[in-house]
């Protein structure tokens, strides 16, 4: 199978988890006002986009070098980055009140 097709399939399964888990986390645990929650969701989506682009750049490079295990580990660990930023934003908001 062509490498481009394989990466499209990987992205198709990876992206929904990478975007929806942080947003779902914000909806479930959110105690903030509506405008603050909307700002947090927007920040989480931007963080998820940036971490996904970075993770796929590193993963593709690692796969080209023949290290598929570390590439998958990078993709797995990058899913935690939006959550770290969410917790950081919430800490800033709580200290500002």
Protein Blocks (a to p, Z undefined) as FASTA:
>chain_A
ZZklmmmmmmmmmmmmmmmmmmmmmmmmpcbdfklmmmmmmmmmmmmmmmmmmmmmmmmm
mmmnopaklmmmmmmmmmmmmmmmmmmmmmmmmmmZZ
